[in-house]
């Protein structure tokens, strides 16, 4: 049985099995996570965020905490 460990702020911090092993997520699941967070922080889809990131639209503040948080999710979807 897999548990989503969500804290009161709604973020998913880990998906673990009851035995403590981390479950690998699929690219589809990764895109879902990226999409959720891109919409939450930037009001854009995950695909739109990837395009904006890769085209330099965040170059004015690439180290902003929200930008970095969502950008670090990109490998989950690609």
N, CA, C and O of each residue as an XYZ file, in Angstrom:
312
protein
N       0.842     -1.182      0.000
C       0.000      0.000      0.000
C       0.881      1.237      0.000
O       1.804      1.339      0.809
N       0.614      2.165     -0.884
C       1.395      3.391     -0.990
C       0.685      4.500     -0.244
O      -0.535      4.643     -0.323
N       1.472      5.288      0.487
C       0.924      6.418      1.212
C       1.453      7.705      0.618
O       2.648      7.804      0.339
N       0.602      8.691      0.418
C       1.043     10.034      0.087
C       1.197     10.766      1.399
O       0.230     10.920      2.144
N       2.382     11.213      1.686
C       2.626     11.924      2.919
C       2.441     13.400      2.663
O       3.349     14.069      2.173
N       1.261     13.915      2.995
C       0.963     15.322      2.786
C       0.915     16.017      4.132
O       0.298     15.523      5.075
N       1.564     17.160      4.215
C       1.466     17.970      5.408
C       0.308     18.934      5.248
O      -0.349     18.949      4.207
N       0.058     19.720      6.244
C      -1.087     20.621      6.237
C      -1.088     21.604      5.076
O      -2.149     22.130      4.739
N       0.049     21.873      4.450
C       0.089     22.833      3.338
C      -0.284     22.199      2.005
O      -0.331     22.907      0.999
N      -0.553     20.890      1.953
C      -1.006     20.238      0.733
C       0.098     19.738     -0.171
O      -0.194     19.084     -1.172
N       1.357     20.015      0.135
C       2.452     19.523     -0.695
C       2.665     18.036     -0.472
O       2.521     17.542      0.646
N       3.005     17.329     -1.531
C       3.360     15.916     -1.410
C       4.871     15.861     -1.230
O       5.621     16.271     -2.117
N       5.312     15.362     -0.099
C       6.736     15.337      0.192
C       7.388     13.996     -0.121
O       8.578     13.950     -0.431
N       6.646     12.928     -0.048
C       7.212     11.618     -0.365
C       6.083     10.636     -0.596
O       5.003     10.754     -0.016
N       6.347      9.678     -1.441
C       5.445      8.550     -1.567
C       6.237      7.338     -1.121
O       7.251      6.992     -1.727
N       5.779      6.702     -0.074
C       6.509      5.566      0.466
C       5.568      4.387      0.651
O       4.358      4.537      0.821
N       6.166      3.230      0.609
C       5.429      2.014      0.919
C       5.469      1.856      2.438
O       6.276      2.496      3.113
N       4.621      1.024      2.956
C       4.585      0.816      4.418
C       5.939      0.344      4.953
O       6.261      0.587      6.116
N       6.726     -0.323      4.122
C       8.022     -0.809      4.589
C       9.113      0.261      4.503
O      10.277     -0.017      4.792
N       8.740      1.488      4.105
C       9.695      2.588      4.073
C      10.420      2.775      2.756
O      11.201      3.716      2.615
N      10.180      1.895      1.781
C      10.850      2.026      0.498
C      10.172      3.106     -0.340
O       8.946      3.216     -0.347
N      10.960      3.885     -1.030
C      10.425      4.931     -1.895
C       9.962      4.301     -3.202
O      10.676      3.490     -3.792
N       8.779      4.670     -3.650
C       8.222      4.161     -4.898
C       8.597      5.109     -6.027
O       8.439      6.324     -5.902
N       9.090      4.562     -7.117
C       9.428      5.364     -8.294
C       8.125      5.821     -8.953
O       7.153      5.068     -9.023
N       8.122      7.058     -9.432
C       6.942      7.554    -10.123
C       7.165      7.489    -11.627
O       8.303      7.496    -12.096
N       6.090      7.428    -12.364
C       6.174      7.405    -13.821
C       6.307      8.841    -14.337
O       6.092      9.796    -13.590
N       6.657      8.984    -15.604
C       6.727     10.315    -16.225
C       5.354     10.988    -16.223
O       5.257     12.205    -16.067
N       4.301     10.201    -16.395
C       2.942     10.753    -16.368
C       2.632     11.314    -14.975
O       2.094     12.414    -14.849
N       2.974     10.553    -13.937
C       2.777     11.042    -12.578
C       3.634     12.279    -12.312
O       3.188     13.228    -11.666
N       4.876     12.258    -12.818
C       5.770     13.401    -12.670
C       5.213     14.646    -13.329
O       5.295     15.740    -12.772
N       4.642     14.481    -14.521
C       4.039     15.624    -15.203
C       2.840     16.131    -14.415
O       2.588     17.335    -14.369
N       2.108     15.230    -13.802
C       0.975     15.652    -12.973
C       1.420     16.508    -11.795
O       0.777     17.503    -11.462
N       2.518     16.115    -11.169
C       3.061     16.887    -10.050
C       3.547     18.245    -10.542
O       3.232     19.275     -9.945
N       4.316     18.249    -11.632
C       4.809     19.499    -12.209
C       3.642     20.401    -12.596
O       3.662     21.599    -12.314
N       2.642     19.838    -13.232
C       1.488     20.612    -13.671
C       0.774     21.250    -12.474
O       0.415     22.426    -12.511
N       0.577     20.478    -11.437
C      -0.103     20.987    -10.233
C       0.658     22.165     -9.634
O       0.060     23.181     -9.279
N       1.971     22.026     -9.523
C       2.758     23.073     -8.883
C       2.946     24.291     -9.794
O       2.980     25.419     -9.302
N       3.067     24.088    -11.097
C       3.170     25.221    -12.026
C       1.875     26.030    -12.008
O       1.906     27.260    -12.055
N       0.758     25.350    -11.940
C      -0.529     26.057    -11.851
C      -0.648     26.793    -10.519
O      -1.143     27.918    -10.460
N      -0.191     26.148     -9.463
C      -0.280     26.744     -8.123
C       0.548     28.022     -8.021
O       0.068     29.031     -7.503
N       1.774     27.988     -8.507
C       2.682     29.119     -8.336
C       2.680     30.117     -9.495
O       2.977     31.293     -9.286
N       2.351     29.673    -10.713
C       2.491     30.548    -11.876
C       1.253     30.622    -12.756
O       1.264     31.304    -13.781
N       0.200     29.938    -12.378
C      -1.038     29.945    -13.159
C      -0.785     29.548    -14.618
O      -1.325     30.149    -15.546
N       0.050     28.520    -14.791
C       0.317     27.974    -16.128
C       0.452     26.466    -16.005
O       0.706     25.948    -14.918
N       0.284     25.767    -17.108
C       0.406     24.307    -17.098
C       1.874     23.898    -16.952
O       2.780     24.721    -17.085
N       2.082     22.640    -16.681
C       3.447     22.121    -16.615
C       4.177     22.274    -17.937
O       5.350     22.647    -17.966
N       3.481     21.986    -19.036
C       4.086     22.155    -20.369
C       4.450     23.612    -20.619
O       5.523     23.907    -21.145
N       3.562     24.517    -20.244
C       3.848     25.945    -20.412
C       5.050     26.367    -19.569
O       5.874     27.169    -20.010
N       5.145     25.821    -18.353
C       6.284     26.148    -17.502
C       7.587     25.656    -18.127
O       8.575     26.390    -18.162
N       7.592     24.425    -18.618
C       8.798     23.890    -19.260
C       9.213     24.782    -20.420
O      10.389     25.122    -20.545
N       8.277     25.160    -21.260
C       8.582     26.031    -22.399
C       9.131     27.379    -21.916
O      10.121     27.876    -22.452
N       8.490     27.963    -20.908
C       8.942     29.251    -20.375
C      10.348     29.130    -19.787
O      11.186     30.008    -19.995
N      10.605     28.061    -19.064
C      11.917     27.827    -18.448
C      12.992     27.674    -19.521
O      14.049     28.302    -19.452
N      12.710     26.837    -20.503
C      13.701     26.564    -21.545
C      13.925     27.756    -22.470
O      14.997     27.874    -23.063
N      12.942     28.639    -22.605
C      13.103     29.811    -23.478
C      13.637     31.034    -22.727
O      13.773     32.110    -23.309
N      13.939     30.868    -21.435
C      14.566     31.955    -20.679
C      13.611     32.978    -20.103
O      14.045     34.062    -19.714
N      12.331     32.673    -20.035
C      11.372     33.643    -19.522
C      11.526     33.918    -18.027
O      10.963     34.885    -17.514
N      12.284     33.076    -17.331
C      12.514     33.293    -15.901
C      13.935     33.805    -15.638
O      14.385     33.810    -14.492
N      14.632     34.227    -16.673
C      16.018     34.666    -16.523
C      16.172     35.893    -15.632
O      17.256     36.129    -15.098
N      15.114     36.677    -15.459
C      15.208     37.847    -14.593
C      15.298     37.458    -13.117
O      15.826     38.226    -12.312
N      14.794     36.283    -12.750
C      14.852     35.809    -11.361
C      14.914     34.283    -11.318
O      14.029     33.648    -10.744
N      15.948     33.686    -11.917
C      15.993     32.222    -11.977
C      16.197     31.554    -10.624
O      15.913     30.366    -10.472
N      16.682     32.300     -9.646
C      16.929     31.734     -8.323
C      15.802     32.011     -7.339
O      15.916     31.690     -6.156
N      14.712     32.607     -7.822
C      13.564     32.829     -6.942
C      13.071     31.502     -6.407
O      13.071     30.508     -7.134
N      12.649     31.461     -5.150
C      12.273     30.168     -4.557
C      11.159     29.440     -5.297
O      11.216     28.218     -5.436
N      10.157     30.155     -5.771
C       9.069     29.485     -6.491
C       9.540     28.971     -7.841
O       9.162     27.878     -8.264
N      10.365     29.761     -8.516
C      10.908     29.339     -9.813
C      11.753     28.082     -9.635
O      11.584     27.107    -10.368
N      12.654     28.104     -8.673
C      13.533     26.948     -8.464
C      12.741     25.721     -8.031
O      13.016     24.612     -8.489
N      11.764     25.908     -7.154
C      10.957     24.783     -6.690
C      10.294     24.068     -7.863
O      10.360     22.843     -7.968
N       9.658     24.832     -8.741
C       8.956     24.220     -9.871
C       9.961     23.714    -10.901
O       9.758     22.643    -11.474
N      11.034     24.450    -11.149
C      12.038     24.017    -12.129
C      12.676     22.684    -11.727
O      12.996     21.862    -12.586
N      12.856     22.477    -10.447
C      13.447     21.209     -9.993
C      12.524     20.016    -10.219
O      12.959     18.869    -10.115
N      11.266     20.272    -10.526
C      10.320     19.195    -10.826
C      10.370     18.773    -12.291
O       9.851     17.714    -12.645
N      10.989     19.586    -13.148
C      11.018     19.279    -14.583
C      11.555     17.885    -14.885
O      10.967     17.184    -15.708
N      12.662     17.447    -14.246
C      13.161     16.084    -14.563
C      12.155     14.971    -14.255
O      12.253     13.885    -14.825
N      11.210     15.218    -13.381
C      10.189     14.204    -13.105
C       9.293     13.965    -14.309
O       8.712     12.890    -14.459
N       9.183     14.985    -15.173
C       8.265     14.921    -16.304
C       8.951     14.631    -17.638
O       8.272     14.336    -18.623
N      10.266     14.708    -17.689
C      10.977     14.527    -18.954
C      11.762     13.235    -18.976
O      12.419     12.929    -19.971
